[in-house]
Amino acid sequence: MAKQEPILKAEDLSKRYEDGVLAVDHLNLDVHPGEVYCLLGANGAGKTTTVNLFLNFIPPTTGTCFIKEIDVTKDPLEAKKYVSFVSENVMLYGNFTARQNLDFFAKLGGKLELSKEDYHQVMRRVSLQERAFEQRVKNFSKGMRQKLGISIAIIKDAPAILLDEPTAGLDPKAAAEFLEILNELKDEGKAILMSTHDIFRAKEIADRVGIMKEGRLVMERTREELQYEDLVKIYIDYMRAEPLTV
Amino acid sequence: MFWSIARKEIVSNLLSYKFFVVILLTAVLIFTSFFIMHRDYKQRLSDYHLIKPKPDEPIAVIPPNPLSIFVKGLDDAMTRSFEISVIGVDVRAGQESGNIIFSFFSAPDFIYIVRVVLSLVALLFGFDQVSREKEKGTLKLMLANPLSRAKVLSGKWMGNFLSLAIPFLLVTLLGFVLLIFDPDIYFSSGDLFRLAVILFISLIYIALFLSLGILISTLTKKAAASIVILLFIWAIVVFVIPNLGTLLARQIVDIPSVRALSEKREQIWTREVLLIYEDKDRIAHFQTIHDDMDKLEEDYRNKFSRLIKLSKNINRISPVASFIYAVTEIAGTGIGEEDCLKRDIIRYKNNIFQDVVINKKEYPAFNYRYRSLSQIFVQGALFDSAWLIFFVILFFALSYFAFVRYDVR
């Protein structure tokens, strides 16, 4: 079967900040439907900058991000119709209940006709406890907030999902539950790009893993290749290696 | 999407303690103000009935303006009793507020509450609109959707404006309904219309401070930094500039003191009185006193007008001054109205001199007609209202440009 066109694609993408730091350096990557791509790297490697570039939060210095073949810089509003986002620390609106938060972000995502039951269904899917549906989010644990964050991504029903360190700070059980949901979304055909520090989780879920160092994608491995290689060792070797010359 | 954001802001405000505390404070202040100013008005009205001149008395005095309950302005000064004599106009204490506390603190009228308290409240609603969302990370979540920044900003603006405007109007309306139960107070349809215009301008004023709050919020990364900057600007705009303008104008326009003017009047009087005893044509001497006094006072009035005009123009750097000028003029308690009243009193004095002293007729009664709204707008209120609207648009436009460049990360 021919491989489908990538939903997320970065072409020769670079970002140099005003202070001169080159956060992303000629990055090329693509994520296909039904694929999870994990970006690994130390702090400041350029993972979050890559996610921010896909969301047009910052303009690229060179290169282009495409979401469903739409140039993110040229037509950001059209491109954002096809992408959901889950951040590292989903804070949401503390005074709103889980359902109210979900309703607000669903409307922003263009889902105007959803019923209370639709919201409850999505929250059940991410294993959020029933009693939490109508509770104010300010009393939620981080795990509960992350689940609500992924509910927001699910309800938008976009073909691509960007996740920025979504399992950071989660306990092992919550992180495992979170990855289970991601696996389901992958099976539904979503293209998932996740930046993370967590090598073990990345190995567990990723179809492809890319290691970023000083803005460059220094290594890429598929799930099949990683069956014969030790990702932890590869990662540590890259991190210990001499700094890259610019 | 615009209304989704506006609705979110309204619900968010309704669910916050800040909103209830602020609305409760506003309600308490407005009701207290109506109560105090209503008592003050009734006292001054009863004083007016006591000092109201009889038909044969050369005294110009007007009743207190019922709109002074909301906008006190210069109503105390305007409702003094002006006694006409050959040498000029003597001002008596008249119906000044009996409440001595007003000497220490400004009259706590409705407009004072809007000017000082509601401007601060509007800033409190606006100061963290963008920076707080950035801190919480919700700005990134919002902008990850197909949503323009213009819609986010305008939705936030509208939601917060309605959160402020609706309770403000309801509280004011409730207070007003309680006032009109008093049979001693009569508001004409013209007064009601003027009050509606004053409320409308108050809403523009609130919108201005809300826009300023949002602007600073888009220029800072932390809500704590926003509030410090805004408090500084608020103090400058509300308290410093409106006083600074008057001080500066006094340095530029040379105007004699009231005492010097009084001395000069005494000199004219003494000079002519001595001549009256030596001359049979007393009327001619009275005419000279009258003419010299008029010239002296006109010269003073012209200088004073220049001073006022310059002060007003300098003060207009702050939109707060424009707000005060617009609403006081519309209420009929402003500088322009007082000037018209004084000119009418001088005309009345001249008529008395002509009719009573020269033509031996009876004293005419003094009647004063307040300027119409159209005159008030043409003579300055339109400019001041437009100036306020300009600031709202300017602050919002600047917020938009800052927000488009805002680093949401």
Interface residues (C-beta under 8 A of the other chain):
Chain A: T48 N52 L55 F57 I58 L77 E78 K80 K81 V83 S84 F85 S87 E88 N89 V90 M91 L92 Y93 N95 F96 Q100 F104 F105 K107 L108 G109 G110 G149 I152 K156 L162
Chain B: M1 S4 I5 K8 V11 S12 L15 S16 K136 G137 T138 K140 L141 M142 L143 A144 N145 P146 L147 S148 D407 V408 R409
